[in-house]
Amino acid sequence: MSQAIPVVTENKRWLILTHAFNMDGRAASLTITDKIPYLLEAGVEPIVFSAITGMKDKRFPHYQFLAWGPAGFRFDFRHWIANQYGRGLFYKITTRTVSILLAPLIAIEKLCLGYSSQWSWALPAFIHGYRLIRSGKVDVVFSVGSAWSAHLAGVWLKKATGVELISEVHDPLVIRKSPVDQGFERPKNRDARFRHYLENQLTRFSNKVWWFTEGALHYAKVRNPNLNTPNNAHGFVVTPGAEPPGSLAASKKHEYTNQLNLCHFGSLANDRSLSTILKALVPLFNKYPQARQCIRVHAYGAPLDTLSIEAIKQFAFEDILLAHGRLEKDLQTGKSGRERVVEKMQDADVLILLHGNDEWCAEYIPSKFYDYLWTGRPIWGITHRNPQLDQMLLDRGSYISPEGDAQAVASTLEKIWLDWQNKHLIEPVWKPIGVDQAVKTILTEVQAR
């Protein structure tokens, strides 16, 4: 159900700092770009600063800046070349040449600073933002991270000009190591140490700051008791949601075929690996030999992780796990990568949601979850220490397994197999979460001065 968006009647001119913007299919970009239509509807007059990695927006002033550091320049340049010329021979030659030329400078940058590659994007964002604010063209600075360079630029602008600063933290800036770790220990890694510092700066200098999970807000409060106290930031939780891309047919009827297709979308890593499912297939195939001819696991959007590759070799599952890579824009049909992804999601029998096994899962919900909710397909969530995510899955009718419990994963997989054989897979409850509710929460909080 659509949410009524509050109208912004004052302080309408928002400078939005976001490294990723208008990048097809990128979660860090979609989280902000999906909000834009609702912000415009509410009366916000945006000016966007982003990297050159996405397409330039024509609806409002949109300035794209290269990162000034060599590692950030290389990262942005690769994406810009891919957008302009595709990932063919020209892309390979130019990006490799630039990487070779920049290698000595990147080594020096890493040795001297040790920060993540996009840090230096904060420099042009700050300088150009300072000029706009001083010329009276900005009422509010809105820093958006994923890449923490946007938050760094936002804090700098707040300190230099006193402008109102609101901040959206996508992923926890401080990564805890265990359930008893509160995140107070000074990290040895220089990038982690700086993120620890930056979290404290946001809680001190932002007017409003929000996180995407209850766990993330909880631990941020533990580390920063000044949060939600007078003269410091007001912190709260926003459920980001997602928009149905293009002409998504949410009511598309599921059709059973002669194959059970388990599909995963998004990034993979050794701590978020399809090997968990491949290992569970072994006892299933022993118990139901016919299942080997019917079950296929599909991976879209990212290269396979090391553990999945090893499991494929170990169990001879080359025909079971099919890696399709990233779906880009189709020049023949004109469909965006995001639209093609949703089509594949709706072709799935069950959608796999791998949460991971790190402690930070208690503060994190995969953004792909919100896309999954629009497809009308059952979700199999393999989750770790996140009651909020578990409850959201249960409320919508899902298969759930605790990560790290091999027996539970195998039992859930067997249930999915039997349900599919009986043509009685879980019918999910239609409760998608749109972006309108996120914008309503943000504008309500921001205008409660």
Secondary structure, 3 states (H helix, E strand, C coil): CCCCCCCCCCCCEEEEEECCCCCCCCHHHHHHHCCHHHHHHHCCEEEEEECCCCCCCCCCCEEECCCCCHHHHHHHHHHHHHHHHCCCHHHHHHHHHHHHHHHHHHHHHHHHCCCCHHHHHHHHHHHHHHHHHHCCCCCEEEEEECCCHHHHHHHHHHHHHCCEEEEEECCCCCCCCCCCCCCCCCCCCHHHHHHHHHHHHHHHHCCEEEECCHHHHHHHHHHCCCCCCCCCCEEEECCCCCCCCCCCCCCCCCCCCCCEEEEEECCCECCECCHHHHHHHHHHHHHCHHHHHCEEEEEECCCCCHHHHHHHHHHCCCCCEEEEECCCCCCCCCCCHHHHHHHHHHHCCEEEEECCCCHHHHHCCCCHHHHHCCCCCCEEEEECCCHHHHHHHHHHCCEEEECCCHHHHHHHHHHHHHHHHCCCCCCCCCCCCCCHHHHHHHHHHHCCC
